[in-house]
């Protein structure tokens, strides 16, 4: 691929065309690491003056989809705290690992310093009520998963997905690690705990391929043991 066709060049042209007043921009995601194809979308973070508005937007530029993470300079700090609160840290990782495209006044570099500080601080811990709710939900999903007939594949697979997501939520929180959704859930899970995370993912795959729920139920119960055990009677949602 020629330099003028590179993802970074495409992203910079996009920023110049749609945001000529931008005070900072960078290319994130797989494109920033060189793992992309001609059909891959672009993750582009854009910093704007405070006269504009923060938003997340998907556009098509020159035939390629681009997901835009747009923030004003003042709103950026609040966005970082929101990312710590949802425990996924999407924006933090983009600013930490992305490829700078535009930084005429130093706003982008200051934003990257803030993002790295938030990453180092880690996600915001769960509250006692959130821990209890997570334990209760995982217990319910695990119990239902064990009880559902293997012939009822619709319910079995739905419960399998919910069990994995709730267990991942608790396991990453236990390690004060970042979590994820979609393709990032297994990546973050394995990064947080290679042993228990692998057991959950292997159990999930076992249900999908063989309708065998036992390994996933065992893996989920081991996660519960790490965070206070199953929670059934006595749970109160306030």
C-alpha positions in Angstrom: 0.0 0.0 0.0 1.4 3.4 -1.0 1.8 6.0 1.8 -0.9 8.2 0.4 -3.3 5.3 0.6 -2.3 4.3 4.2 -5.0 4.4 6.9 -3.2 7.2 8.6 -3.3 9.3 5.5 -6.9 8.5 4.9 -7.8 9.4 8.5 -5.9 12.7 8.2 -7.7 13.7 5.0 -11.0 12.8 6.8 -10.1 15.1 9.7 -9.1 18.0 7.4 -12.3 17.6 5.3 -14.8 17.3 8.1 -13.1 19.1 11.0 -10.8 21.8 9.6 -11.0 23.5 13.1 -9.8 20.4 15.0 -7.1 21.0 17.6 -6.0 17.3 17.8 -6.6 14.0 16.1 -5.3 10.4 16.2 -5.9 7.1 14.5 -6.8 4.2 16.9 -7.7 0.6 16.7 -6.2 -2.1 14.5 -5.4 0.5 11.8 -3.0 2.3 14.1 -1.1 -1.0 14.7 -1.0 -1.8 11.0 -3.5 -4.7 11.2 -6.0 -3.6 8.6 -7.4 -4.3 5.2 -8.9 -2.0 2.5 -12.4 -2.8 3.9 -11.5 -2.2 7.6 -13.2 0.8 9.3 -11.1 3.5 10.9 -11.3 4.5 14.5 -10.5 8.2 14.7 -10.4 10.4 17.8 -10.9 14.1 17.2 -10.4 17.0 19.7 -12.4 20.1 19.0 -12.6 23.6 20.5 -15.2 24.2 23.2 -17.4 26.0 20.7 -18.3 22.6 19.2 -20.0 19.6 20.8 -18.8 16.1 21.9 -20.3 13.1 20.2 -19.7 9.6 18.8 -20.4 9.4 15.1 -20.1 7.0 12.3 -19.5 8.3 8.8 -18.3 7.1 5.4 -15.4 8.9 3.9 -14.1 8.1 0.4 -15.9 4.7 0.6 -14.5 3.7 4.0 -16.5 3.6 7.3 -15.0 5.6 10.1 -16.1 5.6 13.7 -15.4 9.0 15.2 -14.7 9.7 18.9 -15.3 13.4 19.1 -14.7 15.5 22.2 -14.2 19.1 23.0 -11.1 20.0 25.1 -13.2 20.7 28.2 -15.4 17.7 27.9 -12.5 15.3 27.5 -11.8 14.9 31.2 -15.4 14.0 31.8 -15.3 11.4 29.0 -12.2 9.8 30.6 -14.1 9.4 33.9 -17.1 7.9 32.1 -14.7 5.4 30.5 -13.3 4.5 34.0 -16.9 4.1 35.2 -18.0 1.7 32.5 -14.8 -0.2 33.0 -14.1 -0.7 29.3 -11.7 2.2 28.8 -12.2 2.3 25.0 -11.3 6.0 24.7 -8.4 5.6 27.1 -6.8 2.8 25.0 -7.4 4.8 21.8 -5.5 7.8 23.2 -2.8 5.7 24.8 -2.0 3.4 21.8 -3.2 5.5 18.9 -1.2 7.2 16.1 -1.1 11.0 16.4 -2.3 12.7 13.2 -2.7 16.4 14.2 -1.6 18.4 17.2 -1.0 22.1 16.3 -1.2 23.5 19.9 -0.3 20.6 22.1 -3.9 19.7 23.1 -3.6 16.1 21.8 -0.4 15.4 23.8 -2.0 16.8 27.0 -5.1 14.6 26.4 -2.8 11.6 25.9 -1.2 12.3 29.3 -4.6 12.5 30.9 -5.7 9.3 29.3 -2.6 7.4 30.4 -3.1 8.7 33.9 -6.6 7.3 33.9 -5.4 4.0 32.5 -2.8 3.7 35.3 -5.5 4.5 37.9 -7.6 1.6 36.5 -11.3 1.2 36.3 -13.5 2.6 39.1 -14.1 -0.3 41.6 -17.6 -1.8 42.0 -19.7 -0.6 44.9 -20.9 -3.2 47.5 -24.3 -3.1 45.9 -22.8 -3.7 42.4 -20.8 -6.7 43.8 -24.0 -8.2 45.3 -26.0 -7.6 42.2 -23.3 -9.3 40.0 -23.1 -12.3 42.3 -26.8 -12.7 42.4 -27.2 -12.4 38.6 -24.3 -14.9 37.9 -25.8 -17.3 40.5 -29.2 -17.2 38.8 -27.7 -17.6 35.3 -25.6 -20.5 36.4 -28.5 -22.3 38.2 -30.7 -21.9 35.1 -27.9 -23.0 32.8 -27.6 -26.3 34.8 -31.4 -26.8 34.8 -32.2 -26.0 31.2 -32.6 -29.2 29.0 -29.9 -29.7 26.4 -32.7 -30.1 23.8 -33.7 -26.5 24.4 -30.8 -24.9 22.5 -32.3 -21.4 22.3 -32.5 -21.0 26.0 -29.3 -22.9 26.6 -27.2 -20.6 24.3 -28.8 -17.5 25.7 -28.0 -18.5 29.2 -24.5 -19.4 28.1 -23.9 -15.9 26.8 -25.3 -14.2 29.9 -23.2 -16.5 32.2 -20.0 -15.6 30.3 -20.7 -11.9 30.3 -21.6 -11.7 34.0 -18.7 -13.9 35.0 -16.3 -11.8 33.0 -17.8 -8.6 34.6 -17.0 -10.0 38.1 -13.7 -11.6 37.3 -12.2 -8.4 35.7 -13.6 -6.3 38.5 -11.9 -8.7 41.0 -8.6 -8.1 39.4 -9.2 -4.3 39.0 -8.8 -4.9 35.3 -10.5 -3.5 32.2 -13.3 -5.4 30.7 -14.8 -5.4 27.2 -17.6 -6.2 24.9 -17.7 -8.0 21.6 -14.3 -9.2 20.4 -12.7 -7.3 23.3 -14.5 -9.5 26.0 -12.3 -12.6 25.5 -9.2 -10.4 25.0 -9.6 -8.5 28.3 -10.7 -11.6 30.1 -7.6 -13.5 29.2 -5.4 -10.5 30.0 -7.0 -10.2 33.5 -6.9 -13.8 34.4 -5.4 -16.4 32.0 -6.5 -19.4 34.1 -10.1 -18.6 35.1 -10.6 -16.6 31.9 -9.6 -19.5 29.7 -11.8 -21.8 31.7 -14.8 -19.6 31.1 -14.1 -19.3 27.4 -13.5 -23.0 27.0 -16.7 -23.7 28.9 -18.6 -21.3 26.6 -17.3 -23.0 23.5 -18.1 -26.4 25.0 -21.8 -25.5 25.3 -21.8 -24.0 21.8 -20.3 -27.1 20.2 -21.5 -30.0 22.3 -24.4 -28.7 24.4 -22.4 -29.6 27.5 -23.0 -27.0 30.3 -21.0 -28.6 33.1 -17.5 -27.0 32.4 -19.0 -23.5 32.1 -21.0 -24.0 35.3 -17.9 -25.1 37.2 -15.8 -22.2 35.8 -18.6 -19.7 36.8 -18.8 -21.2 40.3 -15.0 -20.8 40.7 -15.4 -17.1 39.8 -18.1 -16.8 42.4 -15.8 -18.3 45.0 -13.3 -15.6 44.3 -15.8 -12.8 44.9 -17.8 -14.0 47.9 -19.6 -17.1 46.7 -23.0 -17.7 45.2 -25.8 -15.4 46.3 -29.4 -16.6 46.4 -31.6 -16.1 49.5 -31.0 -12.9 51.4 -30.3 -10.8 48.3 -31.9 -7.4 48.5 -31.9 -4.8 45.7 -32.2 -1.4 47.2 
